[in-house]
Amino acid sequence: MTDPHFSPDAIRARLVPIPGARNLRELGGYPTRDGRRVRRGLLYRGGHPADIAPEDLAALEALGLRAIVDLRTTEERLQHPYSEQLRANLDYWAREYSLSLGEFTRILRDPDTSPEIMRDRMMESYRRFAEEQHEGIAALFRLLLRNQAPLMVNCTAGKDRTGVASAILLAALGVEQEVIRRDYALTEELHPPHEALFKIDMNGPFAYLAEIDRDVWVAMMRSEPAYIDAMFEGLYHRHGTIEDYLRAAHGIGAVEITALRDALLED
C-alpha cells in the first residue's frame, strides 16, 4: 500500500517549482508520533541557487523566508552565491570552512576507487556528519527557537549536509524515522544521481568533477536510505536518543523541544 505522504500528488505538492532551483521542497505535512503534523510553509530544504535566474528570484522571495542556513563551504558559496538582494532581506547564516578536498578529490580521481569503495566512504562520512556540521545544525535550531521561520536549509546538492540537518530536525519534531528515510530518499527520485550538480567551469576549483568515473559519481550522489541510517546509528551510538543528542550537543532540553514543536506542528 502506498504511503499517502509519498504518493505522486503528495510529492508534487511538496515541491517548490521555481525554475532553476535544485531539489527545493518543503518539509510540511509529515505526521509526528503525538498525532500532529509539521506545519506547511515553514520549513524548506534545497540545493545550490546557481541556476535560478534573476527574474525568478521573486518566486523565491515569495516564500516569505526569514532565514537561510547555508551549509556550503566557502569555496562553494563563492562559486555560486545567493543574490545580495535576497540575503539583504533575511537572516542569512553561513560559516567559513573547507572540506578535506585534498583527500576527497584524491579518492574521486583514483582509478582504483570503485563504486563499492565510494559507498563505504559515504557511510563513514554520514556517521560523522552530525559532528562535522555541528555549527550549522546549532544555527538551524537557534534560528527556529527565535521564531525565524519560514526557514530554508541548503547545501550544494541538497542531499548530504541538508539531508542530515533536515533528518535531525524532523526527528526532533517527533517524525518517525521511516518517514525521515523516505524524505531523504526523495532526492534520488527527483534528481537522478548520474546528473551533474551544476555546469562545470573547467578553469574553476571544481573542474576535477568532469573526470570522475560515472559509476563512482552515482554511488556518491545516491540518496540511499542506508546513508541516513548510518548518520542516526552514529548519533545514537554516541548519545542514546535524539533528545539526549540535542541536550548534550546543543543545550536544547525539554522546554525548548516543546516550544519548537508548538511553533512548527499543528493538529
Protein Blocks (a to p, Z undefined) as FASTA:
>chain_A
ZZfklgfklmmmmpccdehiahiacfehiacfkopacdehkaccdddfklpcfklmmmmm
mnopabdcdfbdfklmmmmccdfklmmmpccddddddddfklmmmmmmmmklcfklmmmm
mmmmmmmmmmmmmmmmmmmmmmmmnopaccddddfkommmmmmmmmmmmmmnopafklmm
mmmmmmmmmmcfkbcfbdcdfkbmklmmmmpcfklmmmmmpccfklmmmmmmmmmmmnop
amlmmmmmnopafklmmmmmmmmgcZZ
